[in-house]
Amino acid sequence: MKATVNWKGNMVFVGAGDSSGFPVQMDSGSVNGARPMELIALGLAGCTAMDVISILQKKQQNITCFDVEVDAPRAKEHPKVFTSAAITYVVTGSNIEENALLRAIELSATRYCPAHSMLSQAFPIDLRYEIYEEEANGERRLTCQGAWQEVPQE
């Protein structure tokens, strides 16, 4: 993969990767674009989200809403790297199977998501989930929540 950023003045850059060519505007002050570290967190969230939703759809889970939240605190001193991350998968639907979600998270974390694989070597990443049942009145009810833990291989 190759990527290029082009300076547009002040601290604004527009970048694109060679595989998609899709332009992404960046700015160090978040006024005219995303900050580069935000894009790293978004890349992690997007990578694992695409894996998990794809697996859940193959498992025929009835999902009506799916969000992936990343909380990644940063060091106080420069270069202000991420010190850890907590990813929360928030799944809403009808009769979502907890085991199906756990398996999807496991496969993303251990096999499919290169962003998770790479970043987990730099800092710890906790994987959490919440499953909500969609009610007839449009509300939702939390049915279970928990965390996925990798089982160490002997």
N, C-alpha and C positions, 0 to 999 in steps of 0.2 A: 504494500500500500504506500502511496505517496500522497502528500498533502502540501498545499501551498497557501500562504497567507499574503495578502497584498495590503499595504499601508494606504489608508484613505485620508490621513491627516489626524492631527492630535494623537489620541491613543486608540483610534478606530482602525480595525483590520477586518477584511473579508477573506475568509478561507474556504477552501473546497478540497475534498479528497478526490483522487483520480478515479475511484470506482463509481461514485455517484455524481460527482460534479456539482452537487447541491451547495449553494453558497450559504455560509453562516457568518453573520456579522458579530464581531467581538469588540468590547470596549473595556478598558480597565476600571471605568467608573460606573458601569451598568446603565449609562444614560442612552447610549446608542447601540447597545448590543449586550450579549451575555458575556460574563467574565469567563476566562479560560477555565478556572477551577470549577465553575458551575457546569461547564460543558463536560468535564470529567465525571462529575456526579450524575449528570443527565445521561451520559453514555453508559454508566454502570446500571442505572435504573432502566434505561431503554433496552439494553442488551438482555438483562434477566427477564424483563417484562415480556419481551417477544417470545423468549423460550417458554416461560410458564404459561402464557395464554395459549400458545400453540399446542402444548401438551394437554392442557385442560380441555381444549376443544376436541382433540383426538380422543380424549377419554369421555367425550359427550357430556361434559358438565354444563348445566344450564346457567350460564353467567350473563348477568345483565349490566354489571358495572365492575371494572377492574382497575385498581390504582396501585402503583408501586411508589412508596415514599422512601427517600434516602435522607438520613440525618448523618452528616459527616463533619464532626468537629475538626477544627484546624488548630495547629500549634500556634501559640501566642507570638513566637519569635520567627523571623524570616529564616527559611523560605516559606513558612506557614503551610506546611504539608498537612494532608489529612492524617489524623492520629488514629482514627477508627471510623467505622461506619455501621449504622443499623439500617437494614432494609426491611420495610414492612410491606407485605403483600396484603392488600385489602380487597377481598373478593365478595361480591354481592350476587345473589341469584336464588335459585330454587333447589333445595336438596343437594347443596354442594358437598361432596364427599371429602372429609378431612384427609383421608389417606391419599386421595388423588392429588390434592394440593401439595401434600408433603412430598410425594414422589416427583411432582413437577419441579418443586423447589430444589430437591436433591439433584435431579438431572441437570438443571440449569447450573447449579453451584459446582458440580463435580465433573460435568462432561461437556456442556454446550456453550456456556457464556465465557468468551475469552476475556472480557473486561473484569469479571469476577475473579477468574483464575489469576490474572496478572496482578490486580490490585490487592487481592488477599495475601500475596507474598510481601506486600509493603506495609499493610496494617490489618488488624483484625476486623472481620465483618460478621456481625450478628444478623441472622435471618429470622424474622418474625412474621406471623400471619394473623389475620382476623378474617373470620367468615361470617357474613351477614345473610340472614334469610329475608328476602323481599316480601313484604306483607301486601295484602290486597289493597290497603288504603294508600299505598305509595311509600309508606315508611319502611324502615328496615330494622331488624332485630339481630343483635350479636348472638351467634349460636356457639362459637368457640374461638379461642385464640391460643397461641402458643409460639414455640420457637423450634426451628429445625436445627439439630445438632449433627454434625458429621460423626459417624461412628469410626473410631480409629481402627485401621486394619492391622492385624497382628502378623 
